[in-house]
Every structure is written in C-alpha cells, then in structure tokens.
C-alpha cells in the first residue's frame, strides 16, 4: 500500500537537495569571478541568492509541505461514517486502504473548490464529490485531475444553458457535465443525482463517477473512450471492438447497460464505469469480458 507520507517527505528532501546544489554552484561561480577580479563576495549577494532559491523551492514544493501536514491530521469520524453509509466501494476497503482513501479525500477537499449554485453544500455532498474523483483513480494515488479546479453543485438537473428552470424549448435533462469554453476546468453536477448515485444500494448509475471518468479520459487530450493514460496500447483495438459489440447488444435489447452508453465511445466508457464501481458483483456476473477490461484499465478488482 502506498505510503503518502514517505512519498511527500522524499519529494520535499529532493527539493531541498536541489536548492543546496544550486546554492553551492552559484556561490562557487561567483567566488571564482570575485577572486579573479580581486573582490570579496558581498554578504548581500549570498542572502539574496538564498532568498531567491528558497522562494523557487516553495513555489514548486509548497503543496508537498501542506500535504505532509494533512497526512497526520486525524480524519473526522463523522466523515468516515458518511463514507461508510453512502459508498459500498469505501465500505469494502481494508484499514490501510481506507487510510489512503481518507488522505486523498482530504487533499481533494483542500485543493479543489466545491461550490453550491442556489443550493447548500454540506459535508455529505463534499465528501461524495471527492469520493467520485478518487474511486476510479484509487490505484493511481498520485493522479491529480490537473484539468479541474472547481466542482459546481446545482439544485437539480439543468439545460444546455445551465438553467435549472424550463426556458423556451430547453429541457432539464442534464445531470452532470464536464465544462468547456468559459467553464473549462469545471465539473457541474446535479445534487440529488449525485446523492442518489451513492445511496448505498449498489445501483448501476453514479453521475459523479461518470463525470470524473470523462476527466480521466480527457487526460490524454481527447475525450474518446480510450483513456491512453491507463490503457496499454495493445488493448486499444480489442477495447474498441468490445465497445462496438456491447453497443449492438444494447441496441437489440440484450444488455442491461444504460442505453445512454450508445451515444459514443466516451459515454460508453463512463456509463460502464458507473456500473463497474457501483455494483461490481452484478457487473462481473453479467459482463465478465467487460469487467476484465475495466479491471485492466483502472487496475482494480472491486468485485473481490
């Protein structure tokens, strides 16, 4: 099991070593120049050099220092109770795995903005947003979702103009979306649908996981249902073939996978990922081949 404290201590020490090396090199170069022109290296230069180096070090390592403080901070018991109540994935984790999950929840909540739009955002909502992000990346503890800065929580579903009331011909049909254009780096989620995805019953739908899988898919630059960051190149063609085969099964009514997965390859990946994580046992029983592909993509076996 990954020890985040050891990892971030190593990163901090590596950063400290780098500034020490740079300081020695700069002082040596300056001293050589000063000796050749018969001039003493002024104290002000030494102090200024250290200040600049320290500022550079903090600029690139401050997050590691913050996380080191958070690693040892007790995770609230009330938060643990909420996660156990709402997430079957979390409930099945062993003690060490829960500790890692809790640490990543703390990091996510401290570094990503979660804001309610005309609705309140309580601890349950915030924790389930974080869980949505961490569950599909649990085997990749250092994945940071660099392409998201905020999660906006809406009081219900919304239309293409992000209106939660019916206007003109627009319909309230969207329950989650990864923002683009002026809303780039944002995820928008319907609060009741987010909560319903974590109702503890193992249903097949989870809008939070759905949208964060889109972000994983997007990490290679394209939202195309082929998460190249996670999927070995040798599996790309077979994966596309199984997508095509399962879409045909959905279309003919021979599959219990949400028909929305037929929209395109990207939606298929997110739809089956919801099912995979929310109800892995049933998914494994009904879709063993798909299960093995997703287990390979996410490096997880949630049915075990």
N, C-alpha and C positions, 0 to 999 in steps of 0.2 A: 504494500500500500504506500502511495506517495506521501512523503513527509514534507508538507509545505514549509514548515519552519526551517528545516535543514536547507531546502532549496533556496529560500529567500536570504538566509544567512550567507550562503555561498555567493549569491548574486551581489550582496552588499560588500562582502570581502573582496570579490573580484573588482568591484568598482573602486574600492579604497586602494587596492594594489595598483590599479591603473593610474590614479592621480599621483600616487607616490612615485611611480616610474616616470611620469611626465614631469613631476617636480624636479627629480634628480637630473633628467635630461636638460630641462630648461636652465636650471642653476649651473650645470656643468658648461653648457654652451655660453651662458652669459659670463661666467667666471673666466672662461678661456678668452673671450673677447676683451673683458675688462683687464686681464693680465697683459694682453698684447698691447693695449693702449695705456698700460700702467695706471689703471683707475680701479678703485675699490668698488665692489658691488654694493650699492646702497641698500640699507635695510628696507626702505620704502618699496623697492622693486621686489624683494623677497616676500614681503607681506602682501603686496598686490597680486603676485603670482599665486600665492596660496589661496587668497580670496577667490580669484577667478577659477582656479581648479576646483575648489570646494563647491562653488556655485554650479559649475558644469556637472560635478558629481551628483549634487542634489537634484539638478534638472532632470537627469536620466535615471535616478535611483530613489527618488522620494517615495514613489509608490511602494517600493520594496520595504522601506523603513516603516511606512504606515501599516503594511500588511503584517510585518513582524509583530507590531503591537497588537494587532487584531487577532493573530493566531492564538495567543494565550488568554484572550479575553473570553470569559465564560459565555457560552451560547445560552440565551434565555430559555428557561424550562418551558415557559408559555409558548415560545416559538416551536420547540420540539413537539409539544402536544398538538399544535396546529398542523405541523407537517405529518405527524403520525395519523391524525384524524383524516386528513384530506388526500394524502398521497400514498397509494399502495406501493409505489416504487420505493419511496423513502422507508416505509414500514418494514420492507423486506431486507433492508441493508443491515449488515452486522455492525458492531460497535465502532470499529475503526472506519468503516465506510461512512457511517453516519457523521463521525467527526470531520472527515474530509468534506462531506456534503455541507455540513454546517459552516465550515470555514469559507467555502466558496459562496454560500448564501450571504455571509457577512461581507465578503469582498464585493459581490454584485450590488448589494443594497447601499454600500457606501460610495460606489463609484458610478452607478447608473441612476439617473433621475427617473422616479416613478411619480407621475402627476395625474390627479383626477380632473377630468373635464366635466363640470356640472355634476360631480359625484364625489363622495368621500372615499379616501383610500386608507383602509385600516391595515393592521399588521397581517391579517389573513390574506388580503389582496396582494400586498407587497411580497409576502413570502411565496405565494403561488406564482407570481411573475418570476421571481428568482428561481423557483423550482423548475418552471417551464424552460428556462435557459440552461440549467445545469443538468437536468436529466439526460437530454440527448448528447451532451458533451462530458458525461461523467467519467468516461475512460480517457479523456483528454483534459486533465486538470489545469493545464496552462493556456487553454484556449480562452481568449478574452472578449470575443464579439467586438472587434475594433470598429465595425461598421454600424454600431448603435450607441447612442448617447442617452436616449430617453425612451420611456415607455409611457404612452398616454392611455389612460383608462376612461372609457366612455360609459355612460349610464346604461346603454343598451346598444342594439345594432345601429348601423348608420348607413348613409348612402354614399355615393361616389364623391359628394361634396362635403363629406364628414358632418352632415346634418343628422341629428337624431330625431327630427320630426319630419313627416312627409311633406315634401315640397314639389309641386308640379308632378312630373312623371317619374321622379326619382323614387326608388324603393329602398326601404330599410332592410337590406339583405346582407350587408357585410358585417361579420362579427370579429374580424381581425385582418390586419393588413400591415405589410412592411412598407413604410413610407418611401416616396421617391420625390424628385424635383425639390420643391421648397420644404418638404417634410422628410428629406433624406436624413439618415441616421436616427430615425424614429420608428417605433412599432406602436400600432394602435390596436387596442383590444377592448371588446365589449365585456364589461364587468360581470354580468350574470352568466355569460357563456364561459368566461374564464373560470368562475367558481363551479359551474356545472361540470366542467372537464375534470375537476378534482373533487368529485362528490363521494369518493371512497368506494364506489360500486364497481369499478373496473369497466366503465362503458368504453365504447370504441372511439369517442371523439374528445379532443382536447385542443382547443384553439390556441392556447399558449404554446404548447409543444409544436403545433402546426407552424406557427409563425417563426419560432426560433429555428426550426429545421430549415425554413426558407433562408434564414440568415446564414446558416451553415452552408447551404447550397450556394449562396451568393459569395462565400469567402474566396472562391477561385475566380470571381469576376462575372460569372454567369449564373442566373437562376434557371437551370435547365434540367433539374432532376438527377444530375450526375455530380455529386459532391467530390470533386477530384482531390480535395484536401484529405478526404478519408478513404476514398475508393481506389484500390490498386488498378493501374491501367489495364491489367489483364482481365479484370472483371467488368470493364465498362460495356463492352459489346454484349456479353451474356446478360448483364443487368438491363440493358435496353430491350433485349429480346424478351425477358420475363415481364417487363412492363407492358410490352405490346400484347403478350399472351394473356396477362391478367385483365387488361382493359377489354379484351374481347370477351372474357368470361363475365365481366361486369355488365357489358352491353347486352349479353344474351341472358342476363338474369341468373347466372350460375355462380355468383360470388356475393358474399355479404359485405364486401368492401364498399364504402360510401361512393356512390356514382360520381360525386364531385371529383374523384380521382381521375376520371376520364378527361378532364379539362385539358391537361397537358402533362408532360413528364414531371415538371416541378411540383404540380399539385398532387400527382400520384405519390411522389416520394413523401410529401408532408402528410397526406392522408393515411398511408400505410404506417408511417412512423407513429402517428397518434395511436393507432390500433396496437402496434408493436409494444409500445411502452405502457399504455393504459390497461390492456388486457392481454399480456404476453402468452398466457397459457392457452386461451382460446385461439389466439392468432397462430400459435405454433401448431395446434391440432388441426386447424382448418387450412393453413397456408404454410406447410413445412418448408417448401423451397424458398418462398419469400422471406420467411423467418430467418433462414440461414444467411441469405444475402444481407438482410438488415443487421443481423448479428455481426457479420463481417464488416459492414460499413461503420457501425457505431462501436465495434469492439466490445459488445456487451451481450450477455445471455440472460435477459430479465426473467425468463421462464424457469431459471434454476435458482 
